[in-house]
Amino acid sequence: MAYTAKDYSKLIGMAGFSEVLLKNHFTLYQGYVANTNKVLDALAAMLKEGKTGTPEFGELKRRLGWEFNGMRLHEYYFENLGGKEALDTNGPLAKKFVESFGSVEAWEKDFRAVGGMRGIGWVVLYRDPSGGLINFWINEHDAGHPAGCQPILIMDVFEHAFMVDYGLKKADYIEAFFKNIDWKAAAARLR
């Protein structure tokens, strides 16, 4: 099965994100899709040829996690952007924020703090299998994801997500991110 890069050009023109930044980011994402397909093809060929006991097979299997999660996390990220409406404070996601963090404001403070940490990676709001919400720092695409948890809201904090527009001012990027969250897309992931 081959994966196809999705078209996120509808995000061009989004406040706080230049066309150059978005197009560069889309190209990076398309590379993850292409590399996921290449690794899957190579693994299928090695399986067919009986080369599963080789170090090359093992390394490609490990690499698949990086490429696949790079593809999927970018899809989640782009799909939770482009919103123009505020969070529905009476909706299920806001209620979950209150249940898990005490208030929407407490959740947002924590999410922003995770995004502002030194380093590169992802901030992911997950729904834990027990139903609660928790913000995680994911340092690499393929490591640190909590088992069994559902991603609800994703923010990319690798440099490519903000440096073209904001340089080292990550807090300004986080502010722009919050102004563009598609809360309906995030809330739909609760289901």
NUFIFI-997757 format. One line per 2 residues: number of its first residue (from 1); their letters; for each residue x negated, y negated, z negated of N, C-alpha, C. Coordinates in nm, 3 decimals. Layout:
N
NUM	a	X:Y:Z:X:Y:Z:X:Y:Z ~ ...
***
This chain:
191
1	ma	-0.084:0.118:0.000:0.000:0.000:0.000:-0.089:-0.124:0.000 ~ -0.070:-0.209:0.095:-0.147:-0.333:0.103:-0.067:-0.448:0.042
3	yt	-0.137:-0.532:-0.032:-0.076:-0.651:-0.090:-0.089:-0.766:0.008 ~ 0.006:-0.856:0.006:0.007:-0.973:0.092:0.007:-1.097:0.004
5	ak	-0.077:-1.193:0.038:-0.080:-1.318:-0.037:0.051:-1.392:-0.019 ~ 0.103:-1.443:-0.128:0.227:-1.520:-0.124:0.196:-1.665:-0.088
7	dy	0.295:-1.732:-0.035:0.281:-1.871:0.006:0.331:-1.962:-0.105 ~ 0.239:-2.039:-0.162:0.274:-2.132:-0.269:0.260:-2.278:-0.224
9	sk	0.266:-2.300:-0.094:0.249:-2.436:-0.041:0.356:-2.531:-0.091 ~ 0.469:-2.479:-0.141:0.573:-2.567:-0.195:0.522:-2.648:-0.314
11	li	0.412:-2.606:-0.374:0.355:-2.679:-0.488:0.278:-2.803:-0.445 ~ 0.242:-2.813:-0.317:0.169:-2.931:-0.269:0.259:-3.053:-0.287
13	gm	0.203:-3.156:-0.347:0.279:-3.276:-0.378:0.320:-3.282:-0.524 ~ 0.292:-3.175:-0.597:0.323:-3.171:-0.740:0.239:-3.276:-0.813
15	ag	0.303:-3.353:-0.898:0.234:-3.461:-0.971:0.120:-3.405:-1.055 ~ 0.004:-3.470:-1.044:-0.111:-3.431:-1.125:-0.199:-3.325:-1.064
17	fs	-0.164:-3.276:-0.944:-0.242:-3.173:-0.877:-0.264:-3.217:-0.733 ~ -0.386:-3.249:-0.697:-0.413:-3.296:-0.561:-0.397:-3.182:-0.461
19	ev	-0.376:-3.221:-0.337:-0.366:-3.122:-0.229:-0.496:-3.044:-0.217 ~ -0.608:-3.112:-0.231:-0.739:-3.044:-0.220:-0.751:-2.938:-0.329
21	ll	-0.718:-2.974:-0.452:-0.726:-2.878:-0.562:-0.637:-2.758:-0.536 ~ -0.512:-2.782:-0.498:-0.419:-2.672:-0.476:-0.462:-2.584:-0.359
23	kn	-0.504:-2.644:-0.249:-0.546:-2.563:-0.134:-0.669:-2.479:-0.168 ~ -0.763:-2.536:-0.242:-0.879:-2.458:-0.287:-0.834:-2.342:-0.375
25	hf	-0.741:-2.369:-0.464:-0.692:-2.267:-0.556:-0.617:-2.157:-0.480 ~ -0.538:-2.195:-0.380:-0.468:-2.096:-0.298:-0.567:-2.006:-0.224
27	tl	-0.675:-2.066:-0.174:-0.778:-1.989:-0.102:-0.845:-1.889:-0.196 ~ -0.874:-1.933:-0.317:-0.933:-1.842:-0.417:-0.837:-1.725:-0.444
29	yq	-0.712:-1.755:-0.464:-0.610:-1.651:-0.486:-0.604:-1.554:-0.368 ~ -0.606:-1.607:-0.245:-0.601:-1.522:-0.126:-0.720:-1.426:-0.123
31	gy	-0.835:-1.472:-0.174:-0.952:-1.385:-0.185:-0.928:-1.269:-0.281 ~ -0.860:-1.295:-0.391:-0.828:-1.185:-0.484:-0.736:-1.083:-0.418
33	va	-0.640:-1.131:-0.340:-0.550:-1.039:-0.270:-0.630:-0.955:-0.170 ~ -0.712:-1.020:-0.090:-0.793:-0.948:0.009:-0.886:-0.847:-0.058
35	nt	-0.951:-0.888:-0.167:-1.044:-0.798:-0.235:-0.971:-0.683:-0.304 ~ -0.851:-0.707:-0.355:-0.773:-0.597:-0.412:-0.747:-0.493:-0.305
37	nk	-0.708:-0.536:-0.188:-0.683:-0.442:-0.077:-0.810:-0.368:-0.037 ~ -0.923:-0.439:-0.028:-1.049:-0.374:0.010:-1.089:-0.267:-0.092
39	vl	-1.078:-0.301:-0.221:-1.116:-0.204:-0.324:-1.023:-0.084:-0.321 ~ -0.894:-0.107:-0.307:-0.800:0.006:-0.299:-0.828:0.095:-0.179
41	da	-0.861:0.034:-0.065:-0.895:0.113:0.054:-1.021:0.196:0.032 ~ -1.121:0.135:-0.027:-1.247:0.205:-0.053:-1.225:0.320:-0.152
43	la	-1.146:0.296:-0.254:-1.117:0.402:-0.352:-1.040:0.517:-0.288 ~ -0.945:0.485:-0.202:-0.868:0.590:-0.134:-0.960:0.675:-0.045
45	am	-1.052:0.609:0.023:-1.146:0.682:0.109:-1.236:0.772:0.026 ~ -1.283:0.722:-0.088:-1.370:0.802:-0.174:-1.294:0.922:-0.232
47	lk	-1.169:0.901:-0.266:-1.087:1.011:-0.317:-1.072:1.118:-0.209 ~ -1.041:1.076:-0.087:-1.022:1.168:0.025:-1.151:1.246:0.055
49	eg	-1.265:1.177:0.040:-1.396:1.238:0.070:-1.453:1.316:-0.048 ~ -1.382:1.321:-0.160:-1.430:1.395:-0.276:-1.544:1.327:-0.350
51	kt	-1.551:1.196:-0.343:-1.660:1.121:-0.406:-1.618:1.056:-0.538 ~ -1.524:1.118:-0.608:-1.474:1.057:-0.731:-1.571:1.069:-0.847
53	gt	-1.666:1.158:-0.839:-1.764:1.175:-0.946:-1.885:1.086:-0.933 ~ -1.883:0.992:-0.842:-2.000:0.908:-0.817:-1.996:0.780:-0.899
55	pe	-2.113:0.723:-0.926:-2.115:0.593:-0.994:-2.044:0.484:-0.914 ~ -2.050:0.494:-0.782:-1.984:0.394:-0.697:-1.832:0.396:-0.718
57	fg	-1.776:0.515:-0.730:-1.632:0.527:-0.755:-1.598:0.463:-0.889 ~ -1.677:0.493:-0.991:-1.653:0.437:-1.124:-1.661:0.285:-1.124
59	el	-1.760:0.231:-1.056:-1.775:0.086:-1.052:-1.661:0.020:-0.975 ~ -1.616:0.082:-0.866:-1.503:0.027:-0.791:-1.375:0.033:-0.874
61	kr	-1.356:0.142:-0.949:-1.239:0.151:-1.037:-1.240:0.037:-1.139 ~ -1.357:0.008:-1.194:-1.369:-0.103:-1.289:-1.345:-0.237:-1.220
63	rl	-1.395:-0.252:-1.101:-1.380:-0.377:-1.026:-1.234:-0.403:-0.990 ~ -1.159:-0.296:-0.970:-1.018:-0.311:-0.934:-0.943:-0.393:-1.039
65	gw	-0.974:-0.374:-1.166:-0.908:-0.451:-1.272:-0.932:-0.600:-1.257 ~ -1.053:-0.638:-1.221:-1.086:-0.780:-1.201:-1.009:-0.838:-1.083
67	ef	-1.015:-0.772:-0.970:-0.951:-0.823:-0.849:-0.799:-0.821:-0.861 ~ -0.742:-0.710:-0.909:-0.597:-0.699:-0.920:-0.542:-0.802:-1.019
69	ng	-0.602:-0.811:-1.136:-0.552:-0.907:-1.235:-0.577:-1.051:-1.190 ~ -0.685:-1.075:-1.117:-0.706:-1.208:-1.060:-0.594:-1.245:-0.965
71	mr	-0.551:-1.148:-0.886:-0.439:-1.169:-0.795:-0.310:-1.194:-0.873 ~ -0.279:-1.103:-0.964:-0.151:-1.108:-1.034:-0.141:-1.229:-1.128
73	lh	-0.247:-1.262:-1.202:-0.242:-1.378:-1.291:-0.223:-1.507:-1.213 ~ -0.285:-1.518:-1.096:-0.263:-1.637:-1.014:-0.118:-1.643:-0.967
75	ey	-0.060:-1.530:-0.931:0.080:-1.530:-0.890:0.170:-1.578:-1.004 ~ 0.149:-1.523:-1.123:0.227:-1.569:-1.239:0.208:-1.719:-1.261
77	yf	0.084:-1.764:-1.252:0.051:-1.906:-1.274:0.124:-1.995:-1.173 ~ 0.107:-1.966:-1.045:0.171:-2.049:-0.943:0.323:-2.044:-0.955
79	en	0.376:-1.927:-0.990:0.521:-1.913:-0.999:0.581:-1.982:-1.120 ~ 0.499:-2.014:-1.222:0.555:-2.090:-1.334:0.519:-2.238:-1.326
81	lg	0.484:-2.283:-1.204:0.460:-2.425:-1.178:0.565:-2.478:-1.080 ~ 0.573:-2.610:-1.072:0.664:-2.674:-0.978:0.798:-2.710:-1.036
83	gk	0.813:-2.694:-1.166:0.940:-2.728:-1.229:0.957:-2.878:-1.248 ~ 1.078:-2.921:-1.248:1.108:-3.063:-1.265:1.202:-3.087:-1.384
85	ea	1.248:-2.980:-1.445:1.343:-2.991:-1.555:1.274:-2.957:-1.687 ~ 1.321:-3.017:-1.794:1.270:-2.990:-1.928:1.315:-2.851:-1.973
87	ld	1.249:-2.800:-2.073:1.288:-2.675:-2.135:1.430:-2.688:-2.190 ~ 1.513:-2.591:-2.162:1.648:-2.586:-2.218:1.636:-2.550:-2.365
89	tn	1.655:-2.648:-2.452:1.634:-2.627:-2.596:1.738:-2.535:-2.658 ~ 1.844:-2.503:-2.584:1.944:-2.408:-2.632:1.932:-2.272:-2.563
91	gp	1.834:-2.261:-2.474:1.817:-2.138:-2.397:1.740:-2.031:-2.473 ~ 1.732:-1.912:-2.414:1.668:-1.799:-2.481:1.518:-1.819:-2.507
93	la	1.447:-1.887:-2.418:1.305:-1.907:-2.439:1.281:-2.001:-2.557 ~ 1.353:-2.110:-2.564:1.339:-2.202:-2.677:1.373:-2.132:-2.808
95	kk	1.475:-2.050:-2.807:1.513:-1.975:-2.928:1.402:-1.880:-2.970 ~ 1.337:-1.818:-2.872:1.224:-1.729:-2.902:1.106:-1.808:-2.960
97	fv	1.083:-1.931:-2.907:0.977:-2.015:-2.964:1.004:-2.042:-3.112 ~ 1.127:-2.076:-3.143:1.163:-2.105:-3.282:1.148:-1.980:-3.367
99	es	1.195:-1.868:-3.317:1.186:-1.741:-3.390:1.041:-1.701:-3.416 ~ 0.954:-1.721:-3.318:0.816:-1.673:-3.328:0.719:-1.775:-3.387
101	fg	0.745:-1.904:-3.367:0.650:-2.008:-3.409:0.708:-2.106:-3.509 ~ 0.837:-2.101:-3.532:0.902:-2.195:-3.623:0.967:-2.311:-3.552
103	sv	0.912:-2.348:-3.435:0.969:-2.457:-3.355:0.906:-2.455:-3.217 ~ 0.971:-2.521:-3.123:0.914:-2.536:-2.989:0.784:-2.615:-2.998
105	ea	0.784:-2.718:-3.081:0.666:-2.804:-3.096:0.546:-2.726:-3.151 ~ 0.572:-2.636:-3.246:0.462:-2.555:-3.302:0.406:-2.462:-3.196
107	we	0.495:-2.402:-3.113:0.445:-2.318:-3.004:0.358:-2.400:-2.910 ~ 0.410:-2.518:-2.869:0.336:-2.600:-2.773:0.201:-2.643:-2.830
109	kd	0.197:-2.679:-2.955:0.071:-2.720:-3.019:-0.030:-2.606:-3.013 ~ 0.017:-2.484:-3.041:-0.071:-2.368:-3.037:-0.117:-2.338:-2.894
111	fr	-0.025:-2.342:-2.798:-0.059:-2.313:-2.659:-0.162:-2.414:-2.607 ~ -0.139:-2.542:-2.635:-0.235:-2.645:-2.593:-0.370:-2.625:-2.660
113	av	-0.370:-2.587:-2.787:-0.495:-2.565:-2.859:-0.574:-2.450:-2.799 ~ -0.505:-2.344:-2.762:-0.571:-2.231:-2.698:-0.631:-2.276:-2.565
115	gg	-0.556:-2.352:-2.488:-0.605:-2.402:-2.359:-0.723:-2.496:-2.374 ~ -0.729:-2.568:-2.483:-0.838:-2.664:-2.505:-0.964:-2.603:-2.562
117	mr	-0.961:-2.475:-2.593:-1.081:-2.410:-2.648:-1.194:-2.415:-2.546 ~ -1.317:-2.415:-2.597:-1.433:-2.411:-2.508:-1.434:-2.278:-2.435
119	gi	-1.468:-2.284:-2.309:-1.477:-2.162:-2.230:-1.384:-2.165:-2.111 ~ -1.391:-2.059:-2.037:-1.308:-2.044:-1.917:-1.221:-1.921:-1.933
121	gw	-1.107:-1.923:-1.870:-1.019:-1.808:-1.877:-0.875:-1.845:-1.851 ~ -0.788:-1.785:-1.928:-0.644:-1.799:-1.911:-0.580:-1.816:-2.048
123	vv	-0.473:-1.892:-2.052:-0.387:-1.893:-2.170:-0.259:-1.823:-2.127 ~ -0.221:-1.722:-2.202:-0.103:-1.645:-2.166:-0.011:-1.634:-2.287
125	ly	0.111:-1.677:-2.267:0.216:-1.653:-2.365:0.274:-1.516:-2.333 ~ 0.263:-1.425:-2.428:0.313:-1.289:-2.410:0.433:-1.265:-2.500
127	rd	0.521:-1.179:-2.452:0.623:-1.121:-2.539:0.571:-0.985:-2.580 ~ 0.558:-0.968:-2.708:0.510:-0.845:-2.768:0.622:-0.740:-2.758
129	ps	0.589:-0.611:-2.752:0.695:-0.509:-2.744:0.799:-0.518:-2.855 ~ 0.762:-0.575:-2.970:0.859:-0.591:-3.078:0.955:-0.706:-3.053
131	gg	0.928:-0.787:-2.950:1.016:-0.898:-2.913:0.963:-1.035:-2.947 ~ 0.861:-1.044:-3.030:0.804:-1.174:-3.065:0.716:-1.230:-2.956
133	li	0.688:-1.359:-2.965:0.601:-1.426:-2.869:0.467:-1.458:-2.936 ~ 0.360:-1.452:-2.856:0.227:-1.482:-2.907:0.142:-1.539:-2.793
135	nf	0.065:-1.642:-2.823:-0.028:-1.701:-2.726:-0.163:-1.632:-2.737 ~ -0.218:-1.593:-2.623:-0.348:-1.527:-2.618:-0.444:-1.604:-2.530
137	wi	-0.571:-1.599:-2.563:-0.681:-1.642:-2.477:-0.730:-1.518:-2.405 ~ -0.733:-1.523:-2.274:-0.786:-1.413:-2.194:-0.911:-1.466:-2.126
139	ne	-1.025:-1.414:-2.166:-1.153:-1.464:-2.118:-1.181:-1.421:-1.973 ~ -1.150:-1.300:-1.941:-1.174:-1.246:-1.807:-1.043:-1.185:-1.757
141	hd	-1.029:-1.177:-1.627:-0.906:-1.121:-1.570:-0.876:-0.981:-1.622 ~ -0.981:-0.902:-1.637:-0.963:-0.759:-1.661:-0.983:-0.717:-1.806
143	ag	-0.993:-0.811:-1.898:-1.019:-0.773:-2.037:-0.942:-0.866:-2.132 ~ -0.895:-0.808:-2.240:-0.832:-0.888:-2.344:-0.681:-0.895:-2.338
145	hp	-0.620:-0.829:-2.240:-0.474:-0.831:-2.233:-0.416:-0.738:-2.340 ~ -0.323:-0.787:-2.419:-0.265:-0.701:-2.523:-0.176:-0.593:-2.462
147	ag	-0.201:-0.470:-2.500:-0.130:-0.355:-2.443:0.020:-0.365:-2.466 ~ 0.095:-0.341:-2.360:0.239:-0.336:-2.368:0.310:-0.470:-2.370
149	cq	0.236:-0.578:-2.363:0.297:-0.711:-2.371:0.334:-0.763:-2.232 ~ 0.440:-0.843:-2.225:0.491:-0.901:-2.100:0.446:-1.046:-2.090
151	pi	0.375:-1.085:-1.982:0.340:-1.226:-1.964:0.464:-1.311:-1.938 ~ 0.474:-1.423:-2.007:0.588:-1.513:-1.993:0.546:-1.645:-1.928
153	li	0.435:-1.702:-1.974:0.385:-1.830:-1.921:0.234:-1.821:-1.913 ~ 0.180:-1.857:-1.798:0.036:-1.847:-1.773:-0.019:-1.982:-1.735
155	md	-0.134:-2.017:-1.797:-0.206:-2.139:-1.758:-0.351:-2.099:-1.728 ~ -0.396:-2.130:-1.610:-0.533:-2.106:-1.566:-0.621:-2.215:-1.625
157	vf	-0.726:-2.176:-1.698:-0.821:-2.275:-1.749:-0.964:-2.246:-1.704 ~ -0.976:-2.174:-1.591:-1.105:-2.168:-1.523:-1.127:-2.305:-1.459
159	eh	-1.253:-2.343:-1.439:-1.283:-2.476:-1.386:-1.215:-2.506:-1.253 ~ -1.199:-2.405:-1.168:-1.139:-2.429:-1.037:-0.997:-2.482:-1.047
161	af	-0.932:-2.461:-1.162:-0.793:-2.504:-1.179:-0.782:-2.654:-1.206 ~ -0.893:-2.719:-1.245:-0.879:-2.859:-1.284:-0.996:-2.951:-1.249
163	mv	-1.116:-2.900:-1.226:-1.232:-2.989:-1.215:-1.227:-3.083:-1.095 ~ -1.169:-3.040:-0.984:-1.161:-3.128:-0.867:-1.087:-3.257:-0.903
165	dy	-0.980:-3.244:-0.981:-0.898:-3.361:-1.017:-0.937:-3.424:-1.149 ~ -0.985:-3.346:-1.244:-1.003:-3.397:-1.380:-1.146:-3.389:-1.433
167	gl	-1.239:-3.337:-1.355:-1.374:-3.323:-1.406:-1.372:-3.240:-1.534 ~ -1.434:-3.292:-1.638:-1.440:-3.221:-1.765:-1.323:-3.253:-1.858
169	kk	-1.227:-3.328:-1.811:-1.113:-3.369:-1.894:-1.003:-3.264:-1.890 ~ -1.031:-3.151:-1.954:-0.936:-3.040:-1.953:-0.803:-3.079:-2.017
171	ad	-0.806:-3.163:-2.120:-0.682:-3.205:-2.187:-0.589:-3.278:-2.090 ~ -0.645:-3.355:-1.997:-0.561:-3.424:-1.898:-0.497:-3.324:-1.802
173	yi	-0.571:-3.220:-1.767:-0.515:-3.113:-1.684:-0.401:-3.042:-1.758 ~ -0.423:-3.012:-1.886:-0.320:-2.944:-1.964:-0.194:-3.029:-1.970
175	ea	-0.211:-3.160:-1.982:-0.096:-3.252:-1.981:-0.021:-3.242:-1.848 ~ -0.095:-3.241:-1.738:-0.031:-3.228:-1.605:0.038:-3.093:-1.591
177	ff	-0.025:-2.989:-1.642:0.036:-2.855:-1.638:0.172:-2.859:-1.708 ~ 0.176:-2.916:-1.828:0.301:-2.919:-1.903:0.410:-2.999:-1.832
179	kn	0.372:-3.099:-1.757:0.471:-3.178:-1.683:0.528:-3.103:-1.563 ~ 0.466:-2.992:-1.527:0.505:-2.919:-1.407:0.549:-2.775:-1.433
181	id	0.571:-2.739:-1.559:0.614:-2.602:-1.588:0.755:-2.580:-1.532 ~ 0.770:-2.468:-1.466:0.902:-2.424:-1.421:0.957:-2.336:-1.534
183	wk	1.031:-2.400:-1.625:1.081:-2.331:-1.744:1.179:-2.220:-1.708 ~ 1.250:-2.236:-1.597:1.343:-2.131:-1.555:1.267:-2.004:-1.516
185	aa	1.154:-2.021:-1.449:1.073:-1.905:-1.410:1.017:-1.836:-1.535 ~ 0.969:-1.914:-1.631:0.917:-1.855:-1.754:1.028:-1.784:-1.832
187	aa	1.142:-1.848:-1.844:1.255:-1.789:-1.917:1.302:-1.660:-1.850 ~ 1.297:-1.655:-1.717:1.342:-1.536:-1.645:1.253:-1.415:-1.678
189	rl	1.129:-1.440:-1.718:1.039:-1.330:-1.751:1.073:-1.267:-1.886 ~ 1.155:-1.331:-1.965:1.199:-1.270:-2.091:1.288:-1.150:-2.067
191	r	1.353:-1.147:-1.953:1.450:-1.039:-1.926:1.380:-0.912:-1.887
***
